[in-house]
Amino acid sequence: MQLFFVVSALTLCLSQAQRQSERHSWLNFFIRRLFRIAPMFYVALAFYTMLPSLRGHIAWPSIWHLLTTVTFTNGWNPYWINAADAVVPGGWSIAVEMFFYLLFPLMFLRVNSLRRATTLSGVALLASSVLYAVILHRPLIDDASLWETFCVLWFPNQFPVFCVGFVVYFCLRDFLVHDREMTSKLWVPLLWLSVLAIVPLSILQDTLLQSHLLFSMDFALLTACLAHRPSRLLVNRLSCYLGKISFSGYLVHFAVLWQANKVMTVFGLNLRLSPNLYFFTLVLFGLTGTMAVASITYRLIEIPGQRMGRFAIAKLRAKDRPYITTQAEPL
């Protein structure tokens, strides 16, 4: 998910920089984000809410759990962010992402240089690390394991990852794309950045920084390098298509894996295959099944949802035209 957060911050900066001249640009931003996320997420919410009954269980989430999930505020409750009974599996990341959308306009307007982005990243990294160390050992609930999960996943602990995405944006804007000579001078510090991210990750574990923060640094480096010199191994038609359907794929792959595991168990593959071979077979079935289902949901749900967002923005523009014409007449 840290790769998704880094890329999310980067792509939002790239797209919003081109749309700042729009009238109601920030209102349009929120409309686009809502219709990009909500339609598919709400379909997944309905499906996973009914899934227990399909499995023969009667347990239903509480009304408050459902309401916080619908409003993307479940990420602030340790019992609902990613518990075993979470309504939408993996829904914590959607809650974190949606809260980032609320902060994005302020960040985009105030963090307008590489220096500011780097400063914000450093401050956020330090603050989140201190906050994590403090609250981890002061649980507000009885379930220590669940509290630890909450401390890792909630927005304040993931916020530095989005800040790293801002750093990548300004590196691309100021150096990696427009200044090739400067780019050549950046490869040495970028290499050291990679070393500093990988070594603690492999040796120190979480004693220096949390692993997800170290991963975000590596993902930032990978993103910058691919932007400067794309590799066909990673940037090709298949990877681009997977990126296009990735949101649907993320939401449906939990159900696909559950069904694939069920089918493989029915055929006794869990007994015939070694654990490693069973795992890779499950991954293969899960990946192909996820691609198939996500391709359908992308076309039937995500694309119509995005069209609805564009339609809403077009209606706003239509309302502005009489005002613009009236104001222009005296000239």
Backbone torsions as a table, in degrees:
resi	resn	phi	psi	omega
1	MET	NA	-24.8	-180.0
2	GLN	-65.8	-34.9	174.7
3	LEU	-61.4	-42.5	178.6
4	PHE	-62.0	-42.1	-179.3
5	PHE	-66.0	-43.2	179.0
6	VAL	-61.7	-48.8	-178.7
7	VAL	-66.1	-35.2	179.1
8	SER	-61.5	-48.5	178.7
9	ALA	-62.2	-41.9	-179.5
10	LEU	-63.4	-50.5	-176.1
11	THR	-67.7	-34.1	176.5
12	LEU	-64.6	-41.4	177.4
13	CYS	-63.2	-43.8	-179.5
14	LEU	-62.3	-45.6	-177.1
15	SER	-72.3	-40.1	-177.5
16	GLN	-70.6	-30.4	177.3
17	ALA	-62.5	-28.4	179.6
18	GLN	-87.4	-11.9	-174.3
19	ARG	-114.5	11.1	-177.4
20	GLN	-66.9	-21.7	179.8
21	SER	-80.5	-8.7	178.6
22	GLU	-64.4	143.8	169.8
23	ARG	-73.5	136.5	-175.1
24	HIS	59.3	42.5	-173.7
25	SER	-60.3	-37.6	-177.4
26	TRP	-79.0	-33.5	173.4
27	LEU	-63.9	-42.4	176.1
28	ASN	-61.4	-37.3	178.8
29	PHE	-59.4	-48.2	-179.0
30	PHE	-67.3	-35.5	177.1
31	ILE	-63.9	-45.3	179.1
32	ARG	-61.1	-44.1	-177.6
33	ARG	-65.4	-42.5	-178.1
34	LEU	-63.7	-48.1	-177.5
35	PHE	-76.6	-13.2	174.3
36	ARG	-79.6	-34.9	-173.1
37	ILE	-101.2	-47.2	-167.6
38	ALA	-61.8	-47.8	-174.6
39	PRO	-55.9	-51.6	-178.8
40	MET	-67.6	-37.5	-179.1
41	PHE	-65.5	-40.8	-178.6
42	TYR	-69.9	-33.4	174.3
43	VAL	-64.9	-43.6	177.2
44	ALA	-63.3	-38.2	177.9
45	LEU	-60.7	-45.8	179.0
46	ALA	-63.0	-42.5	-178.8
47	PHE	-64.5	-49.0	-176.6
48	TYR	-73.1	-21.2	173.7
49	THR	-70.3	-37.4	179.9
50	MET	-85.7	-13.3	-176.1
51	LEU	-57.7	-40.0	178.4
52	PRO	-56.5	-38.7	179.1
53	SER	-68.9	-31.8	177.2
54	LEU	-68.7	-28.8	179.0
55	ARG	-85.7	-4.3	179.9
56	GLY	94.4	6.3	177.6
57	HIS	-96.7	157.5	-178.2
58	ILE	-107.7	-12.4	-175.7
59	ALA	-61.0	130.0	177.9
60	TRP	-123.1	147.4	177.1
61	PRO	-67.2	154.0	179.2
62	SER	-68.7	162.4	-179.6
63	ILE	-63.6	-35.3	179.5
64	TRP	-70.8	-35.0	176.1
65	HIS	-63.1	-43.7	178.8
66	LEU	-64.9	-43.3	-178.2
67	LEU	-64.0	-41.9	179.4
68	THR	-68.9	-32.2	177.0
69	THR	-69.4	-41.8	178.4
70	VAL	-61.3	-38.4	-177.4
71	THR	-92.4	5.4	177.6
72	PHE	61.1	30.0	178.5
73	THR	-107.8	5.7	-178.6
74	ASN	-67.8	-14.4	-179.7
75	GLY	-71.1	-3.9	-179.2
76	TRP	-106.7	10.1	179.0
77	ASN	-124.1	121.3	-176.7
78	PRO	-62.4	-23.7	-179.5
79	TYR	-81.8	-18.9	-172.7
80	TRP	-116.2	-13.2	-173.0
81	ILE	-67.1	-44.7	179.1
82	ASN	-158.9	36.6	-179.7
83	ALA	-71.6	171.2	-178.8
84	ALA	-61.3	-26.6	-179.3
85	ASP	-103.8	23.9	176.8
86	ALA	-57.4	138.5	-176.1
87	VAL	-62.1	-53.5	177.9
88	VAL	-107.1	114.1	178.8
89	PRO	-56.6	134.1	-178.5
90	GLY	74.0	8.6	-177.2
91	GLY	-66.3	-14.2	178.4
92	TRP	-57.8	-38.3	-177.4
93	SER	-68.2	-32.9	177.5
94	ILE	-68.3	-40.8	177.6
95	ALA	-62.8	-42.7	177.8
96	VAL	-63.7	-44.6	-179.3
97	GLU	-62.6	-42.2	-178.4
98	MET	-66.4	-35.4	177.1
99	PHE	-69.1	-34.7	175.2
100	PHE	-61.7	-37.5	177.4
101	TYR	-58.3	-37.3	179.3
102	LEU	-65.1	-35.2	-178.3
103	LEU	-86.2	-19.0	-172.1
104	PHE	-56.8	-44.9	-179.9
105	PRO	-56.8	-44.5	179.2
106	LEU	-64.0	-43.4	-180.0
107	MET	-64.2	-43.1	-176.9
108	PHE	-65.4	-36.5	-178.4
109	LEU	-77.1	-34.7	-175.7
110	ARG	-92.4	-36.7	-179.4
111	VAL	-92.4	88.4	-172.0
112	ASN	-117.2	21.2	177.0
113	SER	-155.0	162.8	178.5
114	LEU	-63.1	-37.7	179.2
115	ARG	-62.2	-44.7	179.9
116	ARG	-68.4	-38.0	178.7
117	ALA	-64.8	-41.3	178.8
118	THR	-66.6	-41.1	178.6
119	THR	-63.1	-45.6	179.3
120	LEU	-61.6	-41.3	179.5
121	SER	-62.2	-43.2	179.6
122	GLY	-64.9	-44.2	179.3
123	VAL	-64.8	-44.5	-179.8
124	ALA	-63.8	-39.7	179.4
125	LEU	-63.8	-45.1	179.3
126	LEU	-66.3	-46.1	-177.8
127	ALA	-64.0	-43.2	-178.7
128	SER	-67.7	-36.0	179.3
129	SER	-67.0	-42.2	178.4
130	VAL	-66.0	-45.7	-179.3
131	LEU	-61.4	-42.3	179.5
132	TYR	-61.5	-45.2	-179.1
133	ALA	-64.9	-33.4	-177.7
134	VAL	-75.5	-50.7	-173.1
135	ILE	-79.2	-21.8	-178.3
136	LEU	-59.0	-37.2	-177.3
137	HIS	-98.5	12.5	175.6
138	ARG	-130.2	64.4	-175.4
139	PRO	-65.0	143.5	177.4
140	LEU	-98.9	-1.1	177.3
141	ILE	-129.5	167.0	-176.4
142	ASP	-78.5	-26.0	-177.0
143	ASP	-82.4	102.1	-176.4
144	ALA	-65.9	-39.1	-179.4
145	SER	-65.3	-42.9	179.3
146	LEU	-66.5	-37.1	178.2
147	TRP	-65.0	-40.0	178.0
148	GLU	-63.3	-41.3	176.6
149	THR	-61.1	-43.1	179.3
150	PHE	-62.2	-43.2	-178.5
151	CYS	-63.2	-29.5	179.0
152	VAL	-80.0	-41.6	-168.2
153	LEU	-90.6	-22.6	-172.5
154	TRP	-68.4	162.8	-168.5
155	PHE	-56.5	-46.9	-178.0
156	PRO	-55.6	-30.8	-179.6
157	ASN	-81.9	-19.6	178.5
158	GLN	-98.2	-11.6	-175.4
159	PHE	-57.2	-41.4	178.8
160	PRO	-57.0	-28.5	-179.6
161	VAL	-64.5	-41.5	176.7
162	PHE	-64.5	-37.1	178.6
163	CYS	-63.0	-37.0	176.0
164	VAL	-60.8	-36.6	176.5
165	GLY	-61.3	-36.2	175.7
166	PHE	-64.8	-39.8	178.1
167	VAL	-60.8	-44.2	178.4
168	VAL	-60.4	-41.5	-179.6
169	TYR	-58.7	-47.2	-177.6
170	PHE	-73.1	-29.3	173.3
171	CYS	-64.2	-43.1	178.2
172	LEU	-66.8	-43.3	-176.9
173	ARG	-67.7	-41.4	-171.4
174	ASP	-93.6	-26.8	-172.0
175	PHE	-128.9	-59.4	-164.3
176	LEU	-66.2	-22.7	-178.1
177	VAL	-104.2	-46.2	-171.1
178	HIS	-92.0	-22.3	-174.8
179	ASP	-125.3	87.8	-176.7
180	ARG	-66.7	-33.2	179.4
181	GLU	-66.4	-41.9	177.9
182	MET	-66.5	-32.7	-180.0
183	THR	-59.6	-43.0	-179.6
184	SER	-61.3	-29.1	179.6
185	LYS	-79.2	-16.6	-177.0
186	LEU	-88.1	-12.9	-174.6
187	TRP	-64.5	-35.8	179.4
188	VAL	-65.0	-52.3	177.5
189	PRO	-62.9	-32.3	176.5
190	LEU	-65.2	-38.4	177.4
191	LEU	-64.2	-42.6	178.0
192	TRP	-65.9	-34.9	175.9
193	LEU	-60.4	-42.0	177.9
194	SER	-62.1	-44.0	179.6
195	VAL	-63.2	-44.7	-179.4
196	LEU	-64.4	-26.7	179.0
197	ALA	-83.0	-38.2	-174.1
198	ILE	-79.3	-43.3	-174.9
199	VAL	-60.2	-52.0	178.1
200	PRO	-61.2	-33.8	-178.5
201	LEU	-63.5	-39.2	-175.9
202	SER	-88.9	-24.5	-174.2
203	ILE	-109.3	-50.0	-172.2
204	LEU	-89.1	-8.5	-177.4
205	GLN	55.1	-122.8	-176.8
206	ASP	-102.1	17.9	-177.0
207	THR	-76.0	-27.6	178.9
208	LEU	-97.9	-57.0	177.0
209	LEU	-138.0	155.6	175.6
210	GLN	-65.2	145.7	-172.8
211	SER	-61.0	-35.8	-177.6
212	HIS	-66.5	-28.0	176.6
213	LEU	-73.4	-37.1	176.5
214	LEU	-68.0	-39.9	176.4
215	PHE	-61.1	-39.6	-179.2
216	SER	-62.1	-34.8	177.3
217	MET	-66.0	-42.5	177.4
218	ASP	-65.7	-40.2	178.1
219	PHE	-65.0	-36.4	177.3
220	ALA	-63.7	-43.4	177.7
221	LEU	-62.9	-44.8	178.9
222	LEU	-60.1	-43.5	180.0
223	THR	-62.5	-44.9	179.9
224	ALA	-63.9	-42.2	-179.7
225	CYS	-66.0	-41.2	-179.7
226	LEU	-69.0	-33.2	177.0
227	ALA	-66.5	-36.8	179.9
228	HIS	-76.2	-40.9	-177.6
229	ARG	-146.1	86.6	-177.4
230	PRO	-60.8	139.8	176.3
231	SER	-104.0	131.1	-179.3
232	ARG	-64.3	-21.6	177.8
233	LEU	-65.0	-33.1	-177.8
234	LEU	-109.3	-26.5	-179.9
235	VAL	-114.8	99.7	-178.7
236	ASN	-151.4	-177.3	-176.6
237	ARG	-61.6	-40.8	-178.5
238	LEU	-66.0	-47.5	-178.5
239	SER	-65.5	-36.9	178.2
240	CYS	-66.4	-39.0	178.3
241	TYR	-67.4	-40.6	177.1
242	LEU	-61.8	-37.7	176.6
243	GLY	-65.0	-35.9	-179.5
244	LYS	-65.2	-40.3	-177.0
245	ILE	-99.5	12.3	-171.7
246	SER	-63.6	-35.5	-179.4
247	PHE	-65.5	-47.8	175.3
248	SER	-60.9	-43.3	-179.8
249	GLY	-60.2	-39.5	179.4
250	TYR	-63.2	-41.1	-176.4
251	LEU	-76.5	-31.3	-175.0
252	VAL	-94.5	-16.5	-171.2
253	HIS	-67.7	-24.2	176.9
254	PHE	-62.9	-47.4	179.4
255	ALA	-67.6	-37.5	179.8
256	VAL	-64.6	-44.2	178.8
257	LEU	-63.8	-39.9	178.1
258	TRP	-61.3	-44.8	-179.4
259	GLN	-68.8	-40.1	178.9
260	ALA	-63.3	-42.2	178.1
261	ASN	-63.5	-38.8	178.9
262	LYS	-64.5	-44.7	-179.3
263	VAL	-65.3	-43.2	-179.7
264	MET	-64.8	-34.0	177.5
265	THR	-69.7	-39.0	177.7
266	VAL	-59.2	-39.2	-179.9
267	PHE	-85.0	4.1	175.5
268	GLY	73.5	18.6	-179.2
269	LEU	-69.1	-23.6	178.3
270	ASN	-67.7	-20.2	178.2
271	LEU	-98.9	-29.5	-175.9
272	ARG	-83.8	-30.4	-175.5
273	LEU	-99.1	152.1	173.5
274	SER	-68.5	157.4	-179.1
275	PRO	-54.0	-43.0	-179.2
276	ASN	-66.6	-44.2	179.5
277	LEU	-67.0	-37.3	177.2
278	TYR	-62.4	-41.6	-180.0
279	PHE	-62.3	-48.1	-178.6
280	PHE	-67.0	-34.8	176.4
281	THR	-65.9	-41.6	177.9
282	LEU	-62.9	-42.2	178.0
283	VAL	-62.0	-42.2	180.0
284	LEU	-62.9	-48.5	177.6
285	PHE	-63.8	-40.6	-179.7
286	GLY	-64.2	-40.5	-179.4
287	LEU	-67.6	-48.0	-179.4
288	THR	-66.1	-40.4	178.3
289	GLY	-66.2	-39.9	178.7
290	THR	-64.3	-43.1	177.9
291	MET	-60.0	-41.5	-178.6
292	ALA	-66.1	-48.7	-178.4
293	VAL	-68.4	-42.4	-178.8
294	ALA	-64.8	-33.6	176.9
295	SER	-62.4	-37.9	179.2
296	ILE	-71.4	-48.8	-178.2
297	THR	-66.3	-31.1	177.7
298	TYR	-62.8	-43.7	-177.7
299	ARG	-76.3	-35.4	-175.0
300	LEU	-88.7	-23.4	-174.3
301	ILE	-121.0	-52.8	-174.8
302	GLU	-67.8	-48.4	-178.9
303	ILE	-61.7	-47.2	175.4
304	PRO	-60.2	-36.1	177.2
305	GLY	-63.2	-42.7	177.6
306	GLN	-65.1	-36.0	176.8
307	ARG	-64.0	-38.3	177.2
308	MET	-62.2	-39.8	177.3
309	GLY	-63.5	-44.2	178.4
310	ARG	-64.6	-35.5	177.8
311	PHE	-64.7	-41.9	178.8
312	ALA	-63.2	-40.7	178.5
313	ILE	-66.5	-39.5	178.4
314	ALA	-63.7	-36.7	177.3
315	LYS	-64.3	-39.0	176.8
316	LEU	-63.1	-42.3	178.7
317	ARG	-63.9	-38.7	180.0
318	ALA	-63.9	-36.5	178.3
319	LYS	-68.3	-28.2	-178.7
320	ASP	-79.2	-21.9	-174.7
321	ARG	-61.0	-45.0	176.7
322	PRO	-59.4	-37.9	-179.8
323	TYR	-65.3	-44.1	-178.3
324	ILE	-66.3	-41.0	179.6
325	THR	-63.2	-43.9	-179.3
326	THR	-62.0	-43.0	-179.1
327	GLN	-68.0	-27.9	-176.4
328	ALA	-85.2	-18.2	-174.1
329	GLU	-58.9	-42.8	-179.3
330	PRO	-60.9	-25.3	179.5
331	LEU	-72.7	NA	NA
